[in-house]
């Protein structure tokens, strides 16, 4: 569970990199903008899945330790 919390930073970093890359692609190829926006949405969904995994991991830690670290992601 603690590993999941640490790995979320990696997922967040990847999302930021993908977002920046897609912004550049949209500016160079505006005719494909809808496709790139779909890609951005997919990347955001993965990032949100990671956030949900962190929430689950925090509850696992709580079930073991009795301490909930809400808001410390």
C-alpha positions in Angstrom: 0.0 0.0 0.0 2.8 2.4 0.8 4.4 1.6 -2.6 1.1 2.6 -4.3 1.2 5.9 -2.6 4.8 6.6 -3.8 4.1 5.4 -7.3 1.4 8.0 -7.7 4.0 10.7 -8.1 5.4 8.8 -11.1 2.0 8.5 -12.7 1.4 12.3 -12.1 4.7 13.0 -13.7 3.9 10.8 -16.7 0.5 12.6 -17.1 2.2 16.0 -17.1 4.7 14.8 -19.7 1.9 13.4 -21.9 -0.1 16.5 -21.6 2.8 18.7 -22.6 3.5 16.5 -25.6 -0.1 16.5 -26.7 -0.2 20.3 -26.4 2.7 20.5 -28.8 1.1 18.0 -31.2 -2.1 19.9 -31.3 -0.3 23.1 -32.1 1.6 21.4 -35.0 -1.3 19.3 -36.3 -4.6 21.1 -35.4 -6.5 18.9 -37.9 -5.9 16.0 -35.5 -6.9 18.0 -32.5 -9.9 15.8 -31.6 -7.7 12.7 -31.7 -5.2 14.3 -29.4 -7.9 15.5 -27.0 -9.1 11.9 -26.8 -5.6 10.8 -26.0 -5.4 13.5 -23.3 -8.7 12.3 -21.8 -7.4 8.7 -21.7 -4.2 9.9 -20.0 -6.3 11.8 -17.4 -8.4 8.7 -16.8 -5.3 6.7 -16.0 -4.1 9.5 -13.7 -7.5 9.4 -11.9 -7.3 5.6 -11.6 -4.0 6.0 -9.9 -5.5 8.6 -7.5 -8.3 6.1 -6.6 -5.6 3.4 -6.1 -3.9 5.7 -3.6 -7.2 6.2 -1.8 -7.7 2.4 -1.5 -4.1 2.1 -0.3 -4.6 4.7 2.4 -7.6 2.7 3.6 -5.5 -0.5 3.6 -3.0 1.3 5.8 -5.8 2.4 8.0 -7.1 -1.1 8.4 -3.7 -2.3 9.5 -2.5 0.7 11.6 -5.7 2.5 12.6 -4.2 5.7 11.2 -5.7 7.3 8.1 -3.6 9.7 6.2 -6.4 11.5 4.3 -5.2 14.4 2.2 -1.5 13.5 2.3 -1.2 12.3 -1.3 
